[in-house]
Structure formats: C-alpha cells, structure tokens
C-alpha cells in the first residue's frame, strides 16, 4: 500500500501549489544563507526539493547544489525550470540517500518533515542529514510551529483554478495536522473527483531538539519565520531550526 506522500506529490500537486512564487524563494534563500554563513561555492543539499524553487535560488547565489526528492513529477518540473543544468537533481527517499556526503550544508524546507508514523523514521532522516554533512557542516530545518498551526488552522477552503474546483479540509488529529484535498473537474461533472491526503506529525521544539541530539546534531538557533529573528512558541508561524554537525 502506497504511503500518502507517494500519491499526493503528483500532477495535481502542481495545480494545488502553483501559487508558490520564485521571488519569495529568493528572499528566503537570502535570509537562510545569512544564517548559515556559507562561502560562495559551498556544497548544499536541498533535501525534499520539490519543484526546485529554493535549489535554483541557491544555485543563483553561487552555491553548488544537489536537489533530492522522491517525486518524479516534481523533479520533472524542477528540471524543466533548469534548462542550463545548474542543479544536480536526484530521485531518492530522504531516509536512505544514495550519496556519499561531504556537504557544507543541508536544508529541509517548508515542513518537508514529519511525513511518517513512527518517530524512528524521522530520526533516520536526521541521521542522514548528519551523514551528508562535513564535520561542522550546517543545517536548516524549516518546520511548522505546532501552537501557531493549531490556533490558525483554516478548517475548510475552496477555490477554482484552471477549471478545477479545489476543496481543502484541515484538522489536527492524534498529533498530526492533516489536510484532505478533493479536486473536481467543473467542465466534466461526471468525472470522478480526485482525492488526496497530506499528514505531518506535529513536534514541539523540545521533542525536535531531543531527536536532533539522538541523531548527533547540535541545534544552535531557532527562528520564528524568514522575517523573524526570534522564535516565540505561541506566536511565530514557523519553527526554523539552524544548527550543525559537531
């Protein structure tokens, strides 16, 4: 039986998330690189790179970038947006990477974490981040802030894009934030709706830090967003963790 993330990150994902913009990614990369303090030419691994917006922005900033994702559909889109081949694109599971490491930094962005049911699987991902990094190599994990997410969750939303009606329902259940997506072709009411689910396990800062320690990583700073230097457990929209491999 396929995992939810094997089914959800396909063609319809491109429709549901087409609003994510390139300029925003460039601003976020500018802030990220100031936190990481990397020299030009540093080797950066974008783990769960999706359509590659941040990978390409990192490459434009002068870094040697590898973008890894499990979805061949999203990697196809990333390659389409990279005709010059500035980024090395690779399909792989984040729990077991076919790479030797030696990276100056690993970034894992926009809640591309918490996909699995068991905590041990998430620790595997963190251990792979450790393995990928050089000694003193740096990492960023950009995760959602659980308290803010719970307080600002929009239970139901609907919109129409390219003749497709996108209905989204959201809830927090048993420690996960879940989203149910239904896409209906308005031009053909007889066509069966396409349905997807997204599920991310909510981790507090304390629990996340304990998993980082278990994986041999050191947490140095936590930011509340790309325009927030300080993290507030109740009010910050994001929980952006910056640290290193000892």
Secondary structure per residue as TSV (DSSP state, phi and psi in degrees):
chain	resnum	aa	ss	phi	psi
A	1	X	-	360.0	129.9
A	2	X	-	-70.6	145.5
A	3	X	-	-72.8	157.6
A	4	X	H	-58.8	-36.7
A	5	X	H	-74.7	-18.1
A	6	X	H	-75.8	-24.1
A	7	X	H	-97.4	-31.3
A	8	X	H	-81.9	-26.4
A	9	X	S	-94.3	57.4
A	10	X	S	-117.3	-150.7
A	11	X	H	-58.1	-41.0
A	12	X	H	-69.2	-24.3
A	13	X	H	-60.9	-37.2
A	14	X	H	-62.1	-34.3
A	15	X	H	-73.8	-47.2
A	16	X	H	-65.2	-35.3
A	17	X	T	-113.8	24.6
A	18	X	T	-67.3	-15.4
A	19	X	T	-74.9	-12.4
A	20	X	-	-68.0	129.3
A	21	X	-	-108.6	155.5
A	22	X	H	-71.8	-39.7
A	23	X	H	-63.8	-38.0
A	24	X	H	-61.1	-41.0
A	25	X	H	-62.4	-38.9
A	26	X	H	-65.0	-41.1
A	27	X	H	-64.0	-41.6
A	28	X	H	-66.5	-39.8
A	29	X	H	-64.8	-39.6
A	30	X	H	-58.1	-43.4
A	31	X	H	-69.2	-43.7
A	32	X	H	-57.8	-45.8
A	33	X	H	-68.1	-28.0
A	34	X	H	-69.3	-35.1
A	35	X	H	-71.0	-37.8
A	36	X	H	-79.1	-29.4
A	37	X	T	65.2	42.9
A	38	X	-	-88.6	143.9
A	39	X	-	-78.0	158.1
A	40	X	T	-58.1	142.0
A	41	X	T	86.8	-1.9
A	42	X	-	-63.5	148.8
A	43	X	E	-87.5	123.4
A	44	X	E	-124.6	132.9
A	45	X	E	-105.8	120.7
A	46	X	E	-96.7	101.4
A	47	X	E	-89.2	119.1
A	48	X	T	70.8	64.1
A	49	X	-	-79.8	-14.9
A	50	X	T	58.9	-131.0
A	51	X	T	-78.6	-2.3
A	52	X	-	90.1	13.3
A	53	X	H	-58.2	-46.7
A	54	X	H	-75.8	-35.0
A	55	X	H	-58.3	-45.7
A	56	X	H	-67.8	-38.1
A	57	X	H	-65.7	-36.9
A	58	X	H	-65.3	-42.7
A	59	X	H	-62.5	-41.6
A	60	X	H	-63.8	-26.0
A	61	X	T	-82.9	0.3
A	62	X	T	100.7	17.7
A	63	X	-	-103.5	156.2
A	64	X	E	-90.3	111.8
A	65	X	E	-116.2	137.2
A	66	X	E	-116.7	128.1
A	67	X	E	-110.0	123.6
A	68	X	E	-117.5	134.7
A	69	X	E	-153.1	158.1
A	70	X	S	-86.2	-23.1
A	71	X	-	-87.4	117.0
A	72	X	H	-67.9	-30.4
A	73	X	H	-64.2	-46.7
A	74	X	H	-68.8	-36.5
A	75	X	H	-66.9	-35.4
A	76	X	H	-60.2	-42.9
A	77	X	H	-65.1	-40.7
A	78	X	H	-61.4	-44.8
A	79	X	H	-65.3	-36.2
A	80	X	H	-62.5	-35.2
A	81	X	T	-85.0	2.8
A	82	X	-	-130.3	60.9
A	83	X	T	-62.9	-23.6
A	84	X	T	-85.2	-5.4
A	85	X	-	66.3	41.2
A	86	X	-	-72.4	-23.0
A	87	X	E	-116.7	142.2
A	88	X	E	-86.6	111.0
A	89	X	E	-95.6	138.0
A	90	X	E	-144.8	132.8
A	91	X	E	-90.8	124.4
A	92	X	-	-165.8	158.4
A	93	X	B	-83.4	132.2
A	94	X	T	-65.7	-15.2
A	95	X	T	-82.2	-15.3
A	96	X	B	-152.3	94.1
A	97	X	-	-94.1	133.3
A	98	X	S	-84.3	52.5
A	99	X	-	-132.6	156.6
A	100	X	-	-93.2	-8.7
A	101	X	-	92.8	-153.3
A	102	X	-	84.5	20.5
A	103	X	E	-88.4	146.0
A	104	X	E	-77.2	-26.7
A	105	X	E	-155.0	149.3
A	106	X	E	-125.1	131.5
A	107	X	E	-120.0	139.9
A	108	X	E	-133.5	108.9
A	109	X	-	-116.6	155.5
A	110	X	S	51.5	55.3
A	111	X	S	57.3	39.6
A	112	X	-	-87.5	48.9
A	113	X	-	-152.7	158.9
A	114	X	-	83.5	19.5
A	115	X	-	-77.2	-19.6
A	116	X	S	-101.7	167.3
A	117	X	S	-82.7	-36.8
A	118	X	S	-100.5	138.2
A	119	X	H	-57.9	-32.9
A	120	X	H	-60.9	-33.1
A	121	X	H	-67.9	-36.1
A	122	X	H	-70.5	-35.9
A	123	X	H	-65.5	-34.7
A	124	X	H	-57.2	-42.5
A	125	X	H	-62.4	-44.4
A	126	X	H	-64.7	-35.8
A	127	X	H	-67.3	-34.2
A	128	X	H	-67.9	-37.6
A	129	X	H	-60.7	-44.0
A	130	X	H	-58.7	-45.6
A	131	X	H	-65.5	-34.2
A	132	X	H	-71.5	-26.4
A	133	X	E	-85.4	144.4
A	134	X	E	-66.6	158.6
A	135	X	E	-53.8	132.4
A	136	X	E	71.5	7.4
A	137	X	E	-65.5	154.7
A	138	X	E	-110.2	153.8
A	139	X	E	-136.1	155.0
A	140	X	E	-130.6	128.5
A	141	X	E	-120.8	114.4
A	142	X	E	-99.8	105.4
A	143	X	E	-120.9	162.0
A	144	X	E	-75.6	153.4
A	145	X	-	-90.6	116.4
A	146	X	H	-57.5	-46.6
A	147	X	H	-65.3	-43.5
A	148	X	H	-63.9	-42.3
A	149	X	H	-59.9	-44.6
A	150	X	H	-64.9	-39.1
A	151	X	H	-74.1	-26.7
A	152	X	H	-115.0	14.1
A	153	X	-	-64.4	130.7
A	154	X	-	-95.1	109.7
A	155	X	S	-61.9	-38.9
A	156	X	E	-140.7	138.2
A	157	X	E	-147.6	157.0
A	158	X	E	-148.7	142.0
A	159	X	E	-153.8	165.0
A	160	X	E	-118.9	132.0
A	161	X	E	-142.8	127.0
A	162	X	T	53.4	37.8
A	163	X	T	76.6	6.4
A	164	X	E	-109.4	127.7
A	165	X	E	-87.8	124.6
A	166	X	E	-109.9	110.4
A	167	X	E	-103.9	129.9
A	168	X	E	-126.9	131.0
A	169	X	E	-119.7	141.0
A	170	X	E	-132.7	145.3
A	171	X	E	-160.5	159.4
A	172	X	E	-107.0	121.5
A	173	X	E	-135.9	125.2
A	174	X	T	50.7	42.2
A	175	X	T	84.3	7.4
A	176	X	E	-119.3	146.5
A	177	X	E	-94.9	127.2
A	178	X	E	-121.6	146.7
A	179	X	E	-131.8	129.1
A	180	X	E	-107.8	125.2
A	181	X	E	-116.6	128.2
A	182	X	E	-122.4	127.2
A	183	X	E	-116.9	123.7
A	184	X	E	-119.5	130.8
A	185	X	E	-80.0	105.4
A	186	X	T	-68.6	-24.0
A	187	X	T	-76.1	-17.1
A	188	X	-	-138.4	81.9
A	189	X	T	-59.8	-21.5
A	190	X	T	-79.1	-12.9
A	191	X	S	-74.3	136.1
A	192	X	-	-65.0	135.3
A	193	X	-	-62.7	150.1
A	194	X	E	-99.1	133.6
A	195	X	E	-124.7	139.3
A	196	X	E	-139.3	159.1
A	197	X	E	-131.2	142.7
A	198	X	E	-120.7	142.0
A	199	X	E	-145.6	123.7
A	200	X	E	-127.3	129.3
A	201	X	E	-75.7	132.1
A	202	X	-	-85.1	126.2
A	203	X	-	-123.0	132.0
A	204	X	-	-71.7	164.4
A	205	X	H	-57.6	-43.0
A	206	X	H	-63.8	-43.3
A	207	X	H	-67.7	-40.5
A	208	X	H	-63.1	-42.8
A	209	X	H	-64.0	-37.3
A	210	X	H	-63.4	-38.4
A	211	X	H	-67.9	-38.3
A	212	X	H	-61.1	-43.3
A	213	X	H	-61.5	-43.1
A	214	X	H	-59.9	-32.6
A	215	X	T	-87.6	-0.5
A	216	X	T	85.6	18.9
A	217	X	E	-107.3	153.5
A	218	X	E	-114.3	123.7
A	219	X	E	-87.0	127.1
A	220	X	E	-109.1	-39.6
A	221	X	E	-143.4	152.3
A	222	X	E	-130.8	126.7
A	223	X	E	-110.7	151.1
A	224	X	S	-90.7	-0.9
A	225	X	B	166.1	175.3
A	226	X	T	-75.9	-11.1
A	227	X	T	-116.2	16.6
A	228	X	B	-128.2	119.7
A	229	X	S	-75.6	-33.6
A	230	X	S	-106.2	144.4
A	231	X	-	-96.1	127.3
A	232	X	-	-112.4	119.9
A	233	X	T	-57.9	-25.8
A	234	X	T	-98.2	-36.6
A	235	X	T	-106.5	-18.4
A	236	X	-	-74.7	135.7
A	237	X	S	-72.6	-28.6
A	238	X	E	-123.4	168.2
A	239	X	E	-132.3	89.2
A	240	X	E	-98.7	109.8
A	241	X	E	-97.9	128.3
A	242	X	E	-119.6	130.8
A	243	X	E	-161.5	-158.9
A	244	X	E	-151.7	163.6
A	245	X	E	-90.6	128.5
A	246	X	-	-60.7	360.0
